[in-house]
Amino acid sequence: MRTSLSYVALAMIAVSGCTPDTAPRTNKYDDLVTLFNEWRAFQKPKLVDGVADYSASAMTAQQHDLLTYQRRLAAMDTSGWSIPQQVDYHIVRAEMNGMEFDHRVLKPWARNPAFYVSIFPSQSDVPAREGPVASGAIELWTYQFPLSAEQATDLGSKLKGVPSVLRHARENLTGNARDLWIAGISSLKAQSQDLVALDSAVAANADLTQDVRRARAATDSFVVWLESQAASKSEPSGVGVADYDWYLANVHLIPISWQEQVGIMRSELARANASLRLEEQRNRALPTQQLVASAEEHTRRFNAAVTEYMKFLADHDVVTIRDYMDAALRARIGTYSGGVPDSLREFFTQADYRDPVVMRTHGYHWFDLARMAKEPHASVIRRGPLLYNIFDDRAEGMATAMEEMMMHVGLFDARPRSRELIWVLLAQRAARALGDLRMHANEFTMEDAVNFASSQTPRGWLRKDGGTVRGEQHLYLQQPSYGTSYIIGKIQIEQLMGDVARQQGANFTLKGFMDAFNAAGMI
């Protein structure tokens, strides 16, 4: 893995007449922390009229100034630093490369209408919002309804900025990426519906109601404008294999190329499908699983699933149990989605309603987020969410790994049919990852990726006309390698576990590995 500046940054510095050596040389880790804090402040776009400025001139200036930060980082001599300190150096390097990639390739402010979605009703299950999102997004889940006077004022001030954000977006969006444009229209239509729901929630506050309605009117007008421009958009939306590989190596620090990942995903898809058929053969005399069928049953079975899973983790010495873990998982059991025919339920509900314990394993996400809040990392560089979704292989990889790992440890021994669900989940992750890879190679349109993932997922559960498959492929088109992170991250964790086990020999324990892995942070 290269520790110097990226080749693009080096070329730009050479053209400008500067070299990395013109930055002050330093061997102090504290100087890295100082640079990190300054970098994070710089990374946020400047505000104009209270909203983030993503104009062409502002982005050109930011791209130019990025070189100064990359030059300062390259001037640091890490010899003699501890391994954790060297890791922190590479985290900062990766984040700076993430901004470089945004400016050089992704350009979400110019190519991706969904970049300007501002309203997010629910919390993400990873450290930060998935995909590129403009600064200043409104995380509605952080507000408690009915709102206090202070919260109403705060929300109102943020909503007042939405019309301005969308007005500037019309000037900034000069790209020609067709699939991103078309899918972005759906994202903005969804924002309009979220504002309808918010309107009802704040009906008692006349001033806030007006802010909500102005934001919705601006959103609806923006949708009309996007639709009027759609026919002129004709180019593919993928970043191309060469830039995908650069992104993997220099931003996510993944030593597995696009081509290698295609092979891995094909292999995992085949393994999942074959394993599913073998499980079905083994279980052929067993009764089929019954879906949750009422609100009462949902509450009972999902709470029982949390209890069972937490006891399993403790009894089988999987990981050290913290006081906050049960509550973090129990708070996310949701409510029963009544009135929906079983055949029309979305993909993950199909698994969840057959055995709620299965998706509790993927709920490792909520352990991670609670740990970040309750046990802040000693390194300020690792304490908060990494930028540019660099956390995805760690977060999604660990959550996905827990599904199969817990199956192997014995979580589903008493319910063999639930082992089938693990293989269905893995097949879906592999199929949608191939959609990610082939969209960015510009071999698939987004519609092709939707059709492929739907057709390759067993049991017809990933409905082509459902919201899950389209939402996933749209995210992966916006955020290269997010679709692969579930399995690639899982594989890297498995490799790491194997390496540690070989090093430690008879001293290896699963709990020791998991605790050390968690202690490293969301990196």
N, C-alpha and C positions, 0 to 999 in steps of 0.2 A: 504494500500500500504506500503510495507516495506521501511524504511528509512536507513537501515543498508546496509552493503555490500551484494552482492548476495551470495547465498549459495556456488557457485563454488569458488568465490574469497575467502570466509571465509575458505573453506576447504584447498585451496592452501596455504593460510597464515598459517594455523595451521600446515601443513606439513613442512613449512619452519621454524617453530619455532617463527614466529612473531605473534603479535596480533594487532588489530586496536589501542589499547592503547599505542603502542610504537611510534605512530606518535604524534607530538606536539598537545595538545589540544588548541582549539581557539574558541572564541565566536564572532569574528569580521567578518562582511560581507566583508570588504575590503580584508580579507585573501581568501575568496571565489573567488573574482575577480582575485586576483593574481594567485591562483591555476588554474582558468579557462584559463587564458592567457598561463600559462606554459603547461597545458593539451593540448590546441589547437596546440601549437608548437610541442609537443611530438607526437600528433596523426598523423602528417604528416610523411610518411615513409622517411627514410634516402635516400640520393641520392648516387648512384654509377655510375660513368661515365656520370653524368648529368641526369640520369633517376631514378625513384623511385625503391627502392630495396624491392621486395616482395619474396625474396628467403626464403627457409625454415629456414635457420639460423637467418635471419633478423626478420622473423615473430615470431620465438621462443623467441628471445630477447625482442621484443616488448611486447609480451604477459606476459613475466616475469616482465618487468618494469611497466606494467599497474597496477600491484598490489600496487606499491608505491603510485600511484595517488589515487586509490580507498581507500587505508588506510588513506591517508591524508584527503580525503573527509569525511570518516566515523568518523574521530576524531573531526569534527566540531560540535559544540553545537549551534543549531539554536534557542534555546529558547530565547524569547525576540525579535527575528527578526520580521520585518513586513511581511505580507502575500506575497507581491511581492518578497521580499528577499528570503523567504522560497521557493517560486516557482522557483526562479533562482537556488537554491540548487538542487532541483529535476531535473531541466533541465541538470545540469552538471552530476548528478548521472545517468540519463538516457543515456547521451552520452557515459559515461564510460562503462555502461552496453552494449551499442551498440558495442563497440570494443570487449568486452568480448565475445559477441555472435558471432561476426565475427571469432574470433580465435577458439572458442569452437565448433561452428556448421557450419556456413555459408562458411567460408574459400573461398571467391570468387577468390582469387589469385591462388588457387590450383584446384578449381572445375568448374570454370565458364569462358570459353574462351571469352565471350563478355565483361568481366571485362577489357580486354585489348584493346577494341575499343577506339581510340584516337580522332577521327574526328567527330565533331558535328556541322553540318551546321546551325541548327536553335536553337533559344533560347527555353529553357524549360519554361513552364508557371507556374512552382513552384519555390521556392527559390533556389534550387540547382538541379543538374541533377538527374533524377529519377533512382533508382537502384544503386547498387555498381559499381563504376567507378574508375579505377586506377588514382592516382594522376598525374597531368600533362596533362590532356585532353586538346585538342585544340578546343576552342569554336569559330568556324569560323564566327559566326554571330556578333562577337565583332569587326571584321575588316571591313573597308570601302573600297570597290573596285571601281575604281582601287586603289591599295595600294600606300600609301606614301612610301618613301624610308625607313623611320623608321619602318613602319609596315611590310614592306617586309622583312627587316632584322629580326624582331622579329618572324614573322611566319616561316621564313626559319630555324631559330635556333630551333624552336619547331619541325618542320617536320624532321629535322636531327635526332631527338631522336626516331622517330617511329621504324626504323629498330632495334635499340637496345632494345626497349621495347618488340618487338615481338620475338627477339632472346632469351631474358631472360624468356619470357612467356613459351617457349617450355620446359625450365628446371623447371619452377614453377608449371605447370599444370600436377599434378600427380593424380588428382581425377578421379572417375569412374562414375560420374553422367551422364547418357546417354542423357536425354532430354536437359540438360544444354549444353552438348557438341554439340549435333546436331543443336540446335537452335543458338548456338554461331557461327557456321559456316556461317549461313545466315547473322548474324550481321557483320561478317568480310567481306563477299562478298559485303554487302551494303557499307561498308567503302571504298572498292575498287572503287565502282561506284561514291562515293562522291569525291574521289581523281581524277577521270576522269573529273568531272565537275570543280574541282578546277584547274586542268591542263589548261582547256580552259580559266578560269578566269584570270590566271597569265601568259598567253602565251607571253606577251611582255617582261617578265623578265626571261632571260635565266637561271640565277643561281637558281631562285626560281622554275622554271620549272623542273630543275634537282632534286631538293629536293623533289618536289611532286612525280616525277616518281620513285625515289628511295623508297619513302614511299609506293607507290602503289606496286612496285615489291616485297617489303618485306611483304606487306599484302597478296598479291596473293600467295607467297611462304608459308606463315603461313597457309593460307586456305588449300593448298595442304597437309601440314603436319597434320592439324586437321582432314582432310578427311581420311588420312592414318591411324589415330589412332581410328577413330570412331567405327569400328567393335569390338574393344576390350572393349568398354564402355557398362556396363551391369546393373549398379545399378540405383534405382530410385533417383530422384533429390530433392524430398520434404524433409523438415526438421523434419517431424513427429509432432504429435499433442502435445506431452509434451513440446517440445522445442518451438513450435508455441505459446503455452500458456505462457511459460516463457518470450518469446520475447514481446508478447502483454503487459504483466504485468510490465516488468522491463525495457523495452526500449521505447515503445510507451506509456506506462502508461495507457493502456486501460483496464478498469475493466470488460471486456466482453470476455469470454473464446471462444476458437475455437468452442466448441459444441453450445454455445449460439449464436454465429455468424451464424452458419449453420441454426439454427432455424429462426433467424432474416431475413436472405437472402431468405429463402424459403417463409416466410410470405410476404416480400416485393415484391418478384416475383409474387406471387399470387395476391397481392393487385394491383400491376401495371397492370397486365393483365386484371383483372376484371374491374378496373377503365377505362382502354382503351376501353373495349367493351361497357361500359355504356356511355362513351363520344361518341363513334361511333353511338350508338343508338340515343342519343340525337341529333346528328348532321346529321342524315341520309338523311335529305332533302337538306342539304347544298352542294354546289359544292365542288369538290375535290380541294386541293391546287395545284397550278401550280409551277413547279420548275423554278428557275432562268435559263434563256435560252441563255444569251449572255453576253459578257463582259460589254457592256453598262448598261444592266439591273443589273448586279452584282454590279457595282460601285454605281448606283443609289439606289438600294434597301438596300445594306449593310450600306451605309452612312446614309440613312434615318432611318435604324434600330438603329444606335447609337444615332441619334438625338432623336428619340422617346423614347428610353430607358432612356437616361439621363434626359429628361424632366419628365418622369414618376417617377424616383427616387426622383427628387426635388419636384414635385407636390404632391406626396403621403407621403412625410416626411419619406422616408425609411432610409436615411443615409445622413450625412452632405456631401455636394458636394465640392470637392476640385478642384482647377484649373487644376490639371494634369489628372484628371480622364477621361475626354472626349478624350483627345489626346492619352492616354494610350490605350483606347478601339478602337479608330478609326485607330490607327497604325496597328491593327491586323485583319483587315477585309480581307486581302489576295486578290487574283486575281481569275478570273473565270477559271475553269478547263475545257476548251473547248475540243471537240473531244472525250469526254467520254460518251457513251450511259447512259441514266439515270439509267438503270437497273444494270449497273456496277459501279455506284458511291459508294464510301465507306460510312460506316454507318453514321458518323456525317454530311457528306455532304448531305445525304438524308434529314436530319432534317433542316440543315442550309439553303438549297436551297428552302425549302418550306416556311419557315418564319425565316429570319435572326435575328429577335429579340430574338428568343428562346435561341440560343447559346451565345448571348450577355450577358444573365444573368450568364451563366457559366464563362463568361469573367471576373468575379470578381477577378480571378487570376491576371489580369493585374492591377487592382486597388491595390491589395496587393503588387505586386512587385514595383509599382510606389511609394507607401507609404513608403516601406522600403528604397527606394533611396532618396526620397524627405523629409521624416520625420523620420530620424534615431531614434530608440528607445533609451530612456535614459539609459537603462541597456545594457552594452556592451555584456552581455551574451545573450540577445535577439536581438541584432542589426543585426547580419548576419544570414545566413541559419543555422539551426540546423543540426548536422551531422546525418548520418544513416537514412535519410529521416524521421526523427521524426516529421517533419512538415506536413506529408501527411494527417493525419486526419483533421488538421486545414485547410490546403489549399484546398484539394480536397473535404472535407466535406462542407466547406462554399460555394464553387463554385457550388456544386451539390444542396445544400440546397436552394440556390437562385432561382433555376429553379422552384421548386414547391412553394416556399414562394411567389415569384412574381406572380405566377399564382393565388394563393389565395388572394393576395392583389388586383388583378384585371387587370394585364397587358394584358391578352389575352381575356378580355371580348368582345371586338369588333371582335375577330377572334377565334371563338370557336374551329375550327379545330386545332388550335395550341395547345390547351389543350391536344389533343390526342398525340402530339409529346412529351409532358412532360412525359406521362406514358410510351411511347415507350422507352425513354431515361432511365427511372428508371428501367424498366424491363431488359434492356441490362446491366445496372450496377449490378443488383442483380444476373443475370445469370453468368456474368464473375467473380463476387466475389465468387460464389459457385465453379467455376473452380479453383480459387486461393486456397480456403480452402481444396478442395478435392485433388488437386495436392500435397499440402504440407502434407496431411495425407497419401500420397502415395496410394490413392484410384483411382486416375486418372493419366494417362500419360498426357503429354502436348497435344497430339492429341485428347485424350478424352475430355479435357477441351475445346479445340477449337470446337469440334463437339457439345458439350453440349451448350456452349454459343451461338453458331450460331443457333442451333435448338430451343432454348428457347427465342430468341429475336424476337419480332413480325415483321411481314411484310416481312421477308426474307432479311432485310436490312444489317444484319451482315453476310456478305457472307463468307462462309468457305474458298473460294479460294481468298479472299481479304487479304490485308496487315494488316488491323486493328485488327482483332481477334487474329492473330498469334503474332503480336507485343505486344498486351496487355497481353496475357497469358505468353509470354516469360518474360516480365517485372515482372509479379507477381510471376513467378517461381524463379526469381533472388532475388526479394525483398518481403519476406513474409509480408502479410497483406496490401500491397499496393492496391491490388484489392478490398479489403473490405473497405478501408479508405473512399471511396466516400459516402457510405451509413452509415457506423458506425460513421464517423465524422459528417455527417448530423444529425443523431439521437442524438448524444451527444450535438450538438448545439441546437436542438429543446428542449432537456431536460433542458439545461441551460437557454434557453429563458423562459420556463415554470417556472423554479425555481425563476428567477429574477422577473417575472411578479407577482408571488405569494408574494414575499417579498415586492415589491414596490406598489402593489395594484393599486389604482387609479392614482398613479404617474408614472406608467409604460408607456413608449412610445417606439415604434419600433426604431425610430432614436436614442434615448438615449441608448437603448440596443446595437445597431449596432456600435455606436461610441465608447462605452466602450469596446466592444468586439475587435474592431480594435486596440484600444489603448493598449491592452494587448500584442500585437505583434504576430508573426507567431509561436505560441507555441502550 
